[in-house]
Amino acid sequence: MSLLDTPKLGFGLMRLPTMPGEPDRIDIEQTKTMVDMFMEAGLTYFDTAFVYGKDGASEKAAKEALVDRYPRDSFTLATKINAFLMAANEEECKRQFRISLERTGAGYFDFYLLHAIQTNNYKKYDEYGIWDYVKGLKKEGLVKNYGFSFHATPELLDKILTEHPNVDFIQLQINYADWENPSVTSRANYEVARKHGVPIVVMEPVKGGTLANPPMSVQEILKAADPGASLPSWAIRYVASLPGILTVLSGMSNIEQMKDNLSYMKPSAFKPLSKEEQEVIAKAQEALAAIPSIPCTGCNYCAPGCPMNIPIPDIFSARNKQMIFGMMERGQAEYDRSTAGKGKASDCIQCGQCEGACPQRINIIERLQECASVFE
C-alpha cells in the first residue's frame, strides 16, 4: 500500500487535554475517548515526539490510550528524535529512540522523524550521525519509514532532500495563512517537496488554533460562503486537498474538536475543496494579510531555555488578542495572569536563545520590547 493511501487526518498528540488546574497532567480518560472516536472513524495515524510534554507525557499517553488498547497493526505511530532539545551530545540524542520505545511500548515506529530541522540546527543531525543512525534503525525493522520535520528555507530543504534522496516522507508547516508568509514559506517548501516526489505530512494546518478562531473579517468571508461549515474545516480541508499529502495532523485538545474534525475528515466524509471554495480561501488570505499580528503558534520551543523564565507564547497570545481581535482589556488581563510569578517582557536580556529555537523565525526580542511598552 502506498503511503498516500493513508487516511487524510492524523491525530497530533502535542496538545492533548489536561486535568483542570494541572497543565502538565494529561487527562488520560478523555484522551482514551478521543482515540476511540478516531479509530472507530477509520483513521489510523498518530503523531508524538520525544520532547512533547513534561517528562515524555505525550509518548506515555500514546502507550496508555492507544498502544495498550489496540492491536499494533491497527494503527500507525510517529515520533521524533531531537538533536538540539534535551540532547547535550550524540549519546544522549541517540538514546532518545530507546526511551521513546520504552515510553510508548510500541515495539517499532511506523514513522520516525528528525525533529524540527532549522537553519541553526540542521548541522547537529550531521554532527551526531543521526541520518545514518535512523537508516540503521530502518534496516533493523525498528523504523518502517523515516523522514524529518522542517522549519526553514526552501533552499535548505532542497539541499537536504538532494543529500538524502531516500527519505520516505517529510513534515511541513502548511496552512492558508502561511502559504505566502515570507517567514514560513509554506508554498515554496511544498513545491520543493513535490519536485523531489516526497509525500508530505502537514503540521499546523490551523496555525496553533489561530484559524479555528480567525479574525472577524475572515470569519465573515467563510460564514457567508458556507454558514454550516466550521471554521477549522476550511483550514484542514484546504491542506488535505493539496496533491501529495500523506496526512494532515490536527492537534486536538478535547472531544468537541475531535467530533468536528471527524465530521468532515473521516474517510467517508472528506471532500477536497471545490474551485469555488478555493476562491473563498483566496479572499480569506487577503483579509488575513491586512491584519498585523505576531505569528506565534504556541509550540513553546522558546520558553524552556529562557534564563529569565519569560512565558513568551503566553505574552504573544495576549498581544494578539489586542491586535487581531481588539480585546485590549482581555489582552492586558491575560498578560498580567501569565507573568505573575514569572519573567515579564521587559526582563528579556536579549540572549537570543528563544530566537534560535523558534520555528516561525519570529524576532522575539523585538516583539518582547513591543509587548513591554504596551503592557507595562
C-alpha positions as CSV (number, residue, x, y, z in Angstrom):
1,M,0.0,0.0,0.0
2,S,1.3,3.5,-0.9
3,L,1.9,6.0,1.9
4,L,-0.5,8.3,0.1
5,D,-3.3,5.8,0.8
6,T,-3.1,6.8,4.5
7,P,-6.3,8.5,5.7
8,K,-6.0,12.3,5.4
9,L,-6.4,13.1,9.0
10,G,-3.8,12.4,11.6
11,F,-4.1,12.8,15.4
12,G,-1.4,15.1,16.7
13,L,-0.7,14.3,20.3
14,M,1.1,17.6,21.2
15,R,-1.9,19.4,22.7
16,L,-3.8,16.7,24.5
17,P,-6.4,17.6,27.1
18,T,-5.1,18.2,30.6
19,M,-6.6,18.0,34.0
20,P,-8.3,21.2,35.4
21,G,-5.7,23.3,37.2
22,E,-2.9,20.8,36.2
23,P,-1.5,21.9,32.8
24,D,1.3,19.2,32.9
25,R,-1.0,16.3,33.7
26,I,-2.8,14.8,30.6
27,D,-6.4,13.8,31.0
28,I,-6.0,10.2,30.0
29,E,-9.6,9.2,30.2
30,Q,-10.7,12.0,27.8
31,T,-7.7,11.1,25.6
32,K,-8.8,7.4,25.5
33,T,-12.3,8.5,24.4
34,M,-10.8,10.7,21.6
35,V,-8.5,7.8,20.5
36,D,-11.6,5.5,20.4
37,M,-13.5,8.0,18.3
38,F,-10.6,8.5,15.9
39,M,-10.1,4.7,15.4
40,E,-13.8,4.0,15.0
41,A,-13.9,6.6,12.2
42,G,-11.4,4.5,10.3
43,L,-8.4,6.8,10.9
44,T,-5.0,5.4,11.9
45,Y,-2.1,8.0,12.0
46,F,-0.9,9.2,15.5
47,D,1.9,11.7,15.9
48,T,4.0,12.4,19.0
49,A,7.6,13.3,19.9
50,F,10.3,12.7,22.5
51,V,10.1,16.3,23.6
52,Y,6.3,16.7,23.8
53,G,5.0,17.2,27.3
54,K,6.8,17.2,30.7
55,D,8.9,14.0,31.1
56,G,7.6,12.5,27.9
57,A,4.0,12.9,28.8
58,S,2.8,12.7,25.2
59,E,4.6,9.4,24.4
60,K,3.4,7.9,27.7
61,A,-0.2,8.9,26.9
62,A,0.2,7.2,23.5
63,K,1.0,4.0,25.3
64,E,-1.8,4.2,27.8
65,A,-4.6,5.5,25.4
66,L,-3.5,3.7,22.2
67,V,-0.8,1.1,22.2
68,D,-2.0,-0.8,25.3
69,R,-5.6,-0.9,24.0
70,Y,-5.4,-1.7,20.3
71,P,-3.7,-4.3,18.1
72,R,-0.3,-3.0,16.9
73,D,-1.1,-3.5,13.3
74,S,-4.4,-1.4,13.5
75,F,-2.7,2.0,13.7
76,T,0.5,3.8,12.7
77,L,2.6,5.7,15.2
78,A,5.1,8.5,14.5
79,T,7.6,10.0,16.9
80,K,10.7,12.1,16.6
81,I,14.4,12.4,17.6
82,N,15.7,15.8,18.6
83,A,19.3,16.8,18.3
84,F,19.0,20.3,19.9
85,L,16.5,19.9,22.7
86,M,17.2,17.5,25.6
87,A,20.4,16.3,23.8
88,A,23.7,17.6,25.1
89,N,25.7,15.2,23.0
90,E,25.5,12.4,20.4
91,E,24.9,9.7,23.0
92,E,22.0,11.5,24.6
93,C,20.5,12.1,21.3
94,K,20.6,8.5,20.1
95,R,19.4,7.3,23.5
96,Q,16.1,9.1,22.7
97,F,15.0,6.3,20.4
98,R,15.2,3.6,23.1
99,I,13.5,5.8,25.6
100,S,10.7,6.5,23.1
101,L,10.3,2.8,22.5
102,E,10.1,2.2,26.2
103,R,7.7,5.0,26.9
104,T,5.3,4.0,24.1
105,G,5.7,0.2,24.3
106,A,5.2,0.3,20.5
107,G,7.9,-2.2,19.6
108,Y,8.7,-0.2,16.4
109,F,7.7,3.1,14.9
110,D,5.9,3.3,11.6
111,F,7.2,6.9,11.0
112,Y,10.3,8.3,12.6
113,L,11.4,11.9,12.2
114,L,14.5,14.0,12.7
115,H,12.7,16.8,14.6
116,A,12.2,20.5,13.6
117,I,15.2,20.9,11.3
118,Q,16.0,24.6,11.0
119,T,18.9,26.7,9.6
120,N,20.6,26.9,13.0
121,N,20.4,23.3,14.0
122,Y,20.5,21.0,10.9
123,K,24.2,20.5,11.2
124,K,23.7,18.9,14.6
125,Y,22.0,16.0,12.9
126,D,25.1,15.5,10.7
127,E,27.5,16.0,13.6
128,Y,25.8,13.4,15.7
129,G,25.4,10.9,12.8
130,I,21.6,10.8,13.2
131,W,20.8,10.3,9.5
132,D,22.9,7.1,9.4
133,Y,21.6,6.1,12.8
134,V,18.0,6.3,11.7
135,K,18.7,4.5,8.4
136,G,20.2,1.7,10.5
137,L,17.0,1.6,12.7
138,K,15.1,1.1,9.5
139,K,17.3,-1.8,8.4
140,E,16.7,-3.4,11.8
141,G,12.9,-3.1,11.3
142,L,12.6,-0.8,14.3
143,V,11.5,2.1,12.0
144,K,9.3,1.5,8.9
145,N,9.6,4.9,7.3
146,Y,11.9,7.8,8.2
147,G,11.8,11.5,7.4
148,F,12.1,14.8,9.0
149,S,10.0,17.8,10.1
150,F,11.2,21.1,8.7
151,H,11.0,24.9,9.6
152,A,13.4,26.7,7.3
153,T,14.0,28.0,3.8
154,P,13.2,26.2,0.5
155,E,16.9,26.4,-0.4
156,L,17.9,24.4,2.7
157,L,15.1,22.0,2.1
158,D,16.3,21.4,-1.5
159,K,19.8,20.8,-0.2
160,I,18.7,18.3,2.4
161,L,16.4,16.4,0.0
162,T,19.2,16.3,-2.5
163,E,21.7,14.9,0.0
164,H,19.1,12.5,1.4
165,P,17.1,11.3,-1.6
166,N,15.8,8.2,0.2
167,V,13.7,9.8,2.9
168,D,10.2,8.3,2.9
169,F,8.3,11.4,3.8
170,I,8.6,15.0,5.1
171,Q,6.6,17.0,7.6
172,L,5.9,20.7,6.7
173,Q,4.0,23.6,8.2
174,I,1.3,24.4,5.7
175,N,-1.9,26.4,6.2
176,Y,-3.7,29.0,4.2
177,A,-2.4,31.8,6.5
178,D,1.3,30.9,5.9
179,W,1.0,29.9,2.2
180,E,2.8,33.1,1.1
181,N,4.2,34.1,4.5
182,P,7.9,35.0,3.9
183,S,8.9,33.8,7.3
184,V,7.3,30.3,6.9
185,T,7.4,29.9,3.1
186,S,4.7,27.2,3.1
187,R,4.1,27.3,-0.7
188,A,7.8,27.3,-1.7
189,N,8.7,24.4,0.7
190,Y,5.7,22.5,-0.6
191,E,6.8,22.9,-4.1
192,V,10.4,21.8,-3.3
193,A,9.0,18.6,-1.7
194,R,6.8,18.0,-4.7
195,K,9.8,18.4,-7.0
196,H,11.6,15.7,-5.1
197,G,8.5,13.5,-5.1
198,V,8.4,13.1,-1.3
199,P,5.0,12.5,0.4
200,I,4.1,15.3,2.9
201,V,2.7,15.2,6.4
202,V,1.2,18.6,7.2
203,M,1.6,20.2,10.6
204,E,0.0,23.3,12.0
205,P,-2.9,23.3,9.5
206,V,-4.9,25.7,11.8
207,K,-1.7,27.6,12.8
208,G,-1.8,26.7,16.5
209,G,-5.5,27.3,16.7
210,T,-5.5,30.7,15.1
211,L,-7.5,29.5,12.1
212,A,-10.0,27.8,14.3
213,N,-11.0,31.3,15.5
214,P,-9.7,33.7,12.9
215,P,-10.2,37.5,12.9
216,M,-13.8,38.6,12.3
217,S,-13.1,39.8,8.8
218,V,-12.0,36.3,7.9
219,Q,-14.9,34.7,9.7
220,E,-17.4,36.8,7.8
221,I,-16.0,35.6,4.5
222,L,-16.1,31.9,5.4
223,K,-19.5,32.0,7.1
224,A,-21.0,33.8,4.1
225,A,-19.7,31.1,1.8
226,D,-21.0,28.2,3.9
227,P,-22.8,29.1,7.2
228,G,-22.9,25.4,8.2
229,A,-19.1,24.7,7.9
230,S,-16.9,25.0,11.0
231,L,-14.1,27.5,10.8
232,P,-11.4,24.8,11.3
233,S,-12.9,22.7,8.5
234,W,-11.8,25.3,5.9
235,A,-8.2,25.2,7.1
236,I,-7.9,21.4,7.4
237,R,-9.7,20.7,4.1
238,Y,-7.5,23.3,2.4
239,V,-4.3,21.5,3.1
240,A,-5.8,18.0,2.7
241,S,-6.9,18.9,-0.8
242,L,-3.3,19.5,-2.0
243,P,-1.7,16.8,-4.2
244,G,1.0,14.7,-2.5
245,I,-0.4,15.0,1.1
246,L,0.2,11.9,3.2
247,T,-1.9,13.1,6.1
248,V,-2.8,16.3,7.9
249,L,-2.1,16.5,11.7
250,S,-4.7,18.1,13.9
251,G,-3.6,18.7,17.5
252,M,-7.0,18.1,19.0
253,S,-7.4,19.1,22.7
254,N,-10.9,17.9,23.5
255,I,-13.8,15.7,22.4
256,E,-15.6,18.6,20.7
257,Q,-12.6,19.3,18.5
258,M,-12.4,15.6,17.6
259,K,-16.1,15.5,16.7
260,D,-15.7,18.5,14.5
261,N,-12.7,17.1,12.7
262,L,-14.3,13.7,12.1
263,S,-17.4,15.3,10.7
264,Y,-15.6,16.3,7.5
265,M,-12.3,14.4,7.6
266,K,-13.2,10.8,8.3
267,P,-12.7,8.7,5.1
268,S,-16.4,8.5,4.3
269,A,-16.9,12.3,4.6
270,F,-13.8,14.0,3.2
271,K,-14.2,16.0,0.0
272,P,-11.4,18.2,-1.5
273,L,-12.2,21.9,-1.8
274,S,-14.1,22.8,-4.9
275,K,-12.9,25.6,-7.2
276,E,-15.5,27.9,-5.6
277,E,-14.2,27.1,-2.2
278,Q,-10.6,27.7,-3.3
279,E,-11.7,31.2,-4.3
280,V,-13.2,31.7,-0.8
281,I,-9.9,30.8,0.8
282,A,-8.1,33.3,-1.5
283,K,-10.4,36.1,-0.2
284,A,-9.7,34.9,3.4
285,Q,-6.0,35.0,2.7
286,E,-6.3,38.6,1.5
287,A,-8.2,39.6,4.6
288,L,-5.6,37.9,6.9
289,A,-2.7,39.6,5.2
290,A,-4.2,43.0,6.1
291,I,-4.2,42.3,9.8
292,P,-1.0,42.8,11.9
293,S,-0.2,40.0,14.4
294,I,2.7,38.0,15.9
295,P,2.9,34.7,14.0
296,C,3.3,32.5,17.1
297,T,1.8,29.1,17.1
298,G,2.3,28.4,20.8
299,C,4.7,25.5,20.2
300,N,6.6,26.6,23.3
301,Y,10.0,25.6,22.0
302,C,11.3,29.0,23.0
303,A,10.3,29.2,26.7
304,P,12.1,26.3,28.4
305,G,15.5,27.6,27.8
306,C,14.7,31.2,28.7
307,P,17.1,32.2,31.6
308,M,14.5,34.8,32.8
309,N,11.6,32.4,32.8
310,I,9.6,34.6,30.4
311,P,6.3,32.9,29.2
312,I,6.9,34.1,25.7
313,P,4.0,32.3,23.9
314,D,1.5,33.5,26.6
315,I,2.7,37.0,26.2
316,F,2.4,36.9,22.4
317,S,-1.1,35.4,22.8
318,A,-2.1,38.3,25.0
319,R,-0.8,40.8,22.5
320,N,-2.5,39.1,19.6
321,K,-5.8,39.3,21.5
322,Q,-5.3,43.1,21.2
323,M,-4.1,43.3,17.7
324,I,-6.3,40.8,16.0
325,F,-9.5,41.0,17.9
326,G,-9.3,44.4,19.6
327,M,-9.6,42.9,23.0
328,M,-7.5,45.5,24.9
329,E,-8.6,44.7,28.4
330,R,-8.6,41.0,28.0
331,G,-5.1,41.1,26.5
332,Q,-3.9,43.1,29.5
333,A,-5.5,40.7,31.9
334,E,-4.0,37.7,30.1
335,Y,-0.6,39.3,30.2
336,D,-0.9,40.0,34.0
337,R,-2.0,36.5,34.7
338,S,0.6,34.7,32.6
339,T,3.5,36.8,34.0
340,A,2.5,36.5,37.7
341,G,5.5,34.9,39.4
342,K,7.4,34.7,36.2
343,G,9.5,36.9,34.0
344,K,7.9,39.9,32.3
345,A,8.5,41.1,28.7
346,S,10.9,43.8,30.0
347,D,13.0,41.2,31.8
348,C,14.4,40.0,28.5
349,I,18.3,40.1,28.5
350,Q,18.4,39.6,24.7
351,C,20.5,36.4,24.9
352,G,18.8,35.2,21.7
353,Q,18.2,31.6,22.9
354,C,14.5,31.9,22.1
355,E,15.0,33.2,18.5
356,G,17.3,30.2,17.8
357,A,14.6,27.8,18.9
358,C,11.7,29.5,17.1
359,P,10.4,27.5,14.1
360,Q,8.5,30.6,12.9
361,R,11.6,32.7,12.9
362,I,9.9,35.5,14.9
363,N,12.0,38.5,16.0
364,I,11.2,37.6,19.6
365,I,13.5,40.1,21.3
366,E,12.0,43.0,19.3
367,R,8.5,41.7,19.9
368,L,9.0,41.4,23.6
369,Q,10.1,45.0,23.7
370,E,6.9,45.9,21.9
371,C,4.9,43.9,24.4
372,A,6.7,45.6,27.4
373,S,5.8,49.0,26.0
374,V,2.2,48.0,25.6
375,F,1.5,46.0,28.8
376,E,3.9,47.5,31.3
